[in-house]
Every structure is written in C-alpha cells, then in structure tokens.
Amino acid sequence: SLESLELSEGLISIEDSAFCGCSNLVSVKIPNSVETIGIAAFQGCEKVKSFVLPESLTSFGENAFSSCVALETITIPETITFIPSMAFWDCGLTDIDIPDTVTGIGSEVFGNCHSLEKIKLPSGLESIGDNVFFNCFSLREISYDKNYSDWLAIEKGEPNDLLNSVMVNCMDRRIAQGTYGDLSWSVEDSVLTISGTGDMNDTDISTKTPWYLHNDEIKSLVIE
C-alpha cells in the first residue's frame, strides 16, 4: 500500500528488488547520496510517472525501472556511463535524452516501450546491445550529435531491425536506410531511393515495407 517514498539523505545504495512490485507507489524521491541502484529495484512500480536520478549515482542494475508502465520521464545524470539490459523494458516513455557520458547501452533496454517516439543518443556512444528497441512500434527518429560516419561506426548488436529503418538525425545527414530482400533503400531529403538487382520481399496487407515509417515525408521515388 506504499504510495509515497522519500529516502533518507546519506543512503548510499538501493538494494536489488528493494521496491519491486510496489504497484501503488506514485512518487519517489532519491537523495543526492545514492551511488548505486540494484537490479529490479523499482521494477513493476506501475503508477510512478517520473524519476529524477541524483548526480551522486554511478550505476543502476538490469531491469531497475522495467514495467513502470506509467513512467513518462526520467532524468539520467552525467555520472552514468552504461545503461544495463532491460533497464526501461515496458515503460511508458515517449522520449528520453541519454547523457553524452554514456558509452554503452545493453540489450533490450527499451524493449516493449510502445509509446517511445524519439530518443537522443549520446555522442560518446560506442556500443548498442541486441534488440535495444524491440517492439518500439512508435519510434520514428533517433537524434545523434555527431556525423553519420560516426553513427555507422558504433558497434550494434543483432537483431536490431528498427535501427535499420528508423530515421537517424545526425549533424551532417538525416537519413534512414536499410535492405529489403536483395535491394537497398534509403530515405533522405524526402526522396525514397531503391537500388540494386534481385527480388524485394513479398508484401501483403499484413506486412509493411521498412520505409513505411517515413511515408508522411516521402515526396518522390528514385529506382536505380
């Protein structure tokens, strides 16, 4: 029946599963002394709408905020360098900014975040885990404050289908591109370009082409 939580100043660690399943919890205040948040510490806190993580924090565990289905905003401090697997699985986030200090994002971090529409990834990012945006049906655009060549150099796990179809807004280019059957495709400057030789995957009423995400901005078609 816990509805409000204000942790005491001086607390250093929130242990694994400390508040897991507190489904009536609405508000949480974490003091600026906490350095670590454990695995699944706030998993299943279904009514919490926001978290402000303190600048003292250096790490949080896998599934730390997963299944917080009402979660709309979370502030991540620049003291964090890694986002662990499934940290925000099945959350209600619509957008999120990840600080530039983060160099790695684990597997399925944003899996099942059906409301996630846009995300800003850190300029220091070096690796992205498997299926990081699994079932993120609403995701349309990734912002990345470096050049497109830097984006391509990031180590990306597999599968990561959305990373191969979502629009990536870099400093020098705004582009979505990938493959479809034997063909390559891209959307840039409102132009859909399809190139190569061979077969395109079969499409019917139950399937969609990978560029359907960008139908609203496609104005012309080039086939090479």
Beta strands, then each sheet from edge to edge (+ up, - down):
strand 1: 4-6
strand 2: 13-14
strand 3: 27-29
strand 4: 36-37
strand 5: 50-52
strand 6: 59-60
strand 7: 73-75
strand 8: 82-83
strand 9: 95-97
strand 10: 104-105
strand 11: 118-121
strand 12: 127-128
strand 13: 141-144
strand 14: 155-156
strand 15: 167-169
strand 16: 174-180
strand 17: 183-188
strand 18: 191-195
strand 19: 220-223
sheet 1: 1+ 3+
sheet 2: 2+ 4+ 6+
sheet 3: 5+ 7+
sheet 4: 8+ 10+ 12+ 14+
sheet 5: 9+ 11+ 13+ 15+ 16- 17+ 18- 19-
end
